[in-house]
């Protein structure tokens, strides 16, 4: 018996490299590199094991439903990542349509271990490479297969078109052509408006601000602080962290922030809310699957963490010196959420833009954005009869979102 036990133990030891080799062969090179990062760092190895243990514990401890615990460990997570790299997002009626990797990680993002692991710079640097590789596939003709008329999973099926009313009339496409004429999934996702669609609100009146994105009002905050405890449940805005320590940040202390959310069904190009000069553009590296632990399980994560994400997620910053002196310098922050791996800025520093002009775009997934104003700017928001929050609906891009009232004292420092 003793000899049998020793023999079996020896076989297990000898076969372990074979198991590891088989797993390595099943993973894409970049995902395998993430595996090596996890297993080569004692803290990350502990966290990536612990997050799945926490998510797989009794539902009453973290409030997670059984559906959020389908992936049992980080090995299954890595396998899902590899599979996703050659798959385009199918349409579905959930809040995670267009974000399949995010959907696979919902159960672990807000666990105590996950909240730390998904902020790690090494993890996010590798996730950026993985998501960029996925972006290459989504920009190829091979990704068009989901642009079908399947009533449930196709992006031109009955269910999808119901969520995107007036699609053919609003966007440049050819409904009679295969895939509506789109060359790839990304071509569809970053679709362009037809001439005359989404007219600019009061184009000659520089006191009227236009909505920068086709988005639903999420929050309006006033008297925003330079630094705040953005990780707590209320998720207050922390300007220094949002703007990545830009030297102009102090000009916005005590000011106002408007934040709005874009779903996967939205139009994803950005447009300037004011006429003015581009003072600065910057792509800021950050997290991809971080979620505020304080909100607990979020079935469409990280929707409930949108305030938190403005400080930690990968994002694009654009500073504009508005032509209207009552606005002065304002900041626009475009924040990628989850599977969004690319925030693309299409304007340059020193360029003059006219209200409604394009500034850039998101590539795949859900996203959120902020308009940030100095304390001297007096605004009257027009939310089209809505209250900010997760239940609000899209306000059309370039439509009226606010009016500057009275004589502001906006600081014109640059």
N, C-alpha and C positions, 0 to 999 in steps of 0.2 A: 504493500500500500504506500509506504514511504517513497519507494522507488517510482511509483506511478505519479505521485504528487510532484516529485522533483522533475520528472519528465515533462508533465503538463506545464509546469511553471517555466521550464526552459523553452518549450514550444511557444508559449505566449510571448516571452521576451524576444525570441527570434522572429516571431511573426509581426511584432509591433511595427518595425520599420516598413514592412510590406503594407500594413493597413494605412500608415501615414502616407506612403508613396501612392497608394490607390486614391486616397482623398486628394492629394496634391494634383494628380493627373485629372481629376474630375473638376478642378477649379480653374478658372481663367488665370493667367499669370498675375494680373493685378490683384485679384481677390486672394490668390495664394500669398502674395506679398503682405496683404492685410493679415492673413493667418499667421505669418511669421512675425509680424509686429506684435500681435496679441500674445503669441506664445513666447516671444523673446523678451517681454517686459513683465516682470513678476506682478506689478500692480495691475496692469491691464489684463493679464491672465486671470487674476483673482476677480476683477470687476466683471469681465465678460462671462465668467462662470457664475458669479454671484447674481447678476441681473436676471438670468434665466431661472435660477433657483427661487429668487424673490417673486418673479412673475408666475411661477408654477406652484407657489404655495396656495394655501386656502384663499378663496376669493374674498372672504370677509376681511382679510388683513389689508389688502390694497384696493379692494373694490373692483377687481378685474373680472370680466365675464370669461367663461370658458373659451370663447372664440379668440380671445387675446393671448391664449397660452398654447397655440397650436405648434409653434416652433419650440422645440425642447431644449436646444443648446446652441452654442455659437457655431458648431459644425453645420447644423441645419441652416443657420443664418447665412453662413458663407456660401452654402450650396444655392440658396435662394438668390443671393447676389449674383452668382455666376449665371444662373438661368436667366435672370432679368436682363443681362447684357445683350442678349440676342432676341429680346421680345419687346414689342411695342405695347403701350398701355391700351388695353381694351376698354371700351366704354362700360361704365356701370353706374347705377343710380346712387351710389354711396358718396359720402363727402371725400373719399380718397380716390375717386376716378382720376386716372392719369398719374398716380403715384404708387406703383406696385411695391417698390422697395420699402417705402414708408409704411404701407399696409402690413408688410411682413414684420416690422419692428415696433408696431404700436404697443404690444404687450410689455416691452422692456424699456422704452424710452424714458418713462417717468419713474421707474424704480429707483431706489436710492443709489444703487450701483450704476445703473444706466445714465442717470443724471450727471454723474461724474465722467464716465467713460466716453460719452459722446461729446464732451467738451475738450478731450485730449487733443493737442495739436498734431501729434503723429497720426492719430486715428483719422482726423479730419483732412490732413494732407493726402492720405491714401484714399479716403472716400472721394475727395475731389478728383483724383486720377481715375477712379472707378466710374464716377458719374460722367466725367468727360468722355471716357471710352463709350459709355452708353449713349452719350450725345452724338458721337460719331455714327453709331448704328442708327439712331433716330433721325439722322440727317441723310441717310442712304435710302435708295428706292426700296430696299428690302423691308423697310419699316412701314410701308404703306398698306399692308394687308388688313390692318384694323380700320382703314377708311372705307368700310363696306356698308352695305345697307342691311346687315343683319339687324333685326328689330331690337335685339337686346344688347349685343356686344359691339356692333359697328357704330362708328362715329357719324355715319349718315343713315343710320337706322331710325325707326320711328321714335324710340325713346330718346335718343340723343338729340334729334332735331327739335323735339318738344322742349328740351332745355336750352336750345339755341335758336329761338324763333327768328325768322327773317334772315337766316344765314345766307342764302344765295343772293338776296337783295342787298345785304349790308357789306359782304366781303368779296374780294376779287377771287372768283372761281368760275368753273364751268360745270354745272350739274350734269351735263350730257357726256362729259369726258370721264374716262376711268379715274377713280379717286378724286373726282371733282376737279381734276387738273393739277392737284398738288403733287409735288415730286417726292415728298417724304412726310413722315409724321411731324418733324420739326417745321417743315414748310407749312403744314396745316396749323400747327399750334401757334406759329408766329404770323398768321395770316394778316393781310393788309385790308384796310377799309376801302370800299369803293369811293370814288370822288363824290362828294356831297353827303356821304353818310357821316353821322355824328358831327353836325355843324358846331362851330365854336361859339360859345355863349358870348353875346354882346361883344363882337370882336374889336370894336372901336373904343370900348369903354375899359380903361385900364384899372378901374376900381372893382370890376367883376372878375373873380377868379374862376378858372375852369377846372373841372375834375381831371386830374392827371392820369387816372386809370379807370377802366370800366370795373367798378368796385363797389363793395357794400360798406357803409360806414361802420367802423368798429369801435372807435373811441375818440373823444375830444378831451384834452387835458390842458389846464392852465397853470400858470406859476410853476413851470417845470424847473427842476433843480439841476445843478451841475453834476452832482453825484448823488445817487439814491440807491436804496436796497431793492434793486430790480428783481431779485430772485424770490421775494416774498409773494404771498398770494395776490395782493393787489397789483403787483407788477408795475410800480411807478417808473416813469421814464428817467433815465440817467444820461444826461446829455453828453458828458465826457466820454462815456463808453459807446454811446450810439454813433457819435461822430469821430470815433477813433482818435480822440485827443487832438483834433484839429485846433490850431491856435485861435480861430475865430469862435470857438465854442462858447466862450463867456458872453458873447453878444446875445445869445439866446436864453440866458438864465432868466427865469421869471416869465418866459414867453409861452406860446400856445403850440400844441401839437394836435394835428388831425391825422388819424390813422384809419385806413380802409383795407378790405380784404378782397383778393381775387381768387375765385375758385378755378378748378381745371377747365370749366366750361367758358370762362371769360375770354375776352379779347386781351392779349397780353403785351401790347406795346404801350410805352409811356409817352405822354405828351405834356408839354410845359403849361402850367396853369396861368403863367403871366408872360408878358413880353419883357425881355431884359438880356443882360450879358452873362454868359457862363463864366463864373469866377474860378470854379474848381470842379474837377471830376476825379473820382477815386473808387477803385474796386477794393473792397475790404474783405480779407480772408476771415473765415469764421467757421462755425459749426454747420452741420447739415441735418443731423437727426437729434439735436438737443431739444429737450422739453423741460418746462418748469416743473420741478418735482412737487411744488406747492399746489398745483392744480389736480394732482392725482391722475387716474386713468382718464384719457381723452379718446373716445371712440373714433374721432376723426383727427387725431393728433397730427401736428401740434397746434390746431386751431385756437385752443384756449390759452396758448402760451404766446400769443402774438406780441404783447408788450415786452415780454422777456426776450423774444427773438431779436428785437431791434438792437439789443446790446451785444448779442453773442453770435448771431447767424451770419453767413456770408451775405454781403450786401453791397449796394452801389450808392455812393454819395455824390450828389450834384448840388453845388452852391450857385445861386443865381442872384445877381444884383438887378432887382426889378426896375423897370423904367419909372414906375410910380414911386415917388419918394415916400409916400405913406406906407409902403411895404418895405422898401430898402432890401437888405440882404435877407434871403430866405434859403432854407435847406430842403432838399428832397432826398429821402432815403428809401431805396427800393430793396426790399428784404426777401431773399429766397427762402422758401420753406420746404424742408424735407427734400424731395427728389429734384427740386430746382438746382441745377449745378452750374448755371451760367447766367449772370446778370450782365447784359451787353449794353454798354453806353455808346451812343452813336453821335454825340456832339463833342465839341472840343473846347478847351479853355480859351476865352477871348471871343468866342462866337456869339453873335447876337441872334436871339431866337424870338419869334413872334408867338403870342399866345396860341396854343393848339399845335405847334410844331412838335415833331417827334423828338424824344430825348434818348430812347433806348428801348429795350425789351427784356422780358423774362423768357427763358427756354424751359419748357415743360414743368408740370406740377402746379401746386397752389402757391400763392405768394401774398405779400402784404406791403403797404407803402405808407410813408409819413410825409406830411408837409409840416415844416417847423418854422415858426415865426418869432420875431423878436418881441420883447415885452411892450414896445410902444405901438404895435400894430393892433388896431381895433377891428375886430371881424364880426360879421353877422353871417353865420353859416346857414346854408339852404340845403337841408338833408332830404328834401322832397317828401316831407311829412313823416319821416322815420325817426326812430330813436336808435342811437348807435348800439351795436351789439351783434352777437352771432346770428340773430334772427332777421337782421336787415337784408335788403336786397340791393342789387346793383344800381348805381347811379351811372348813367351813360358817360363815357369818356368825352371830355371837352364841353360837357354841359355845365351850367352854373353850379358852383359848390359853395361860394362865399362872396361877400361884398365887403370891401374895406370902407369903414364908416368914419366920418369926422376927420380931423387933422391928427394923424398919428405922429409919433416922435421916433420913427424907426432910425436906428443908427446906420449911417452910410459908410462906416469903416469897411475896408476891404482886406 
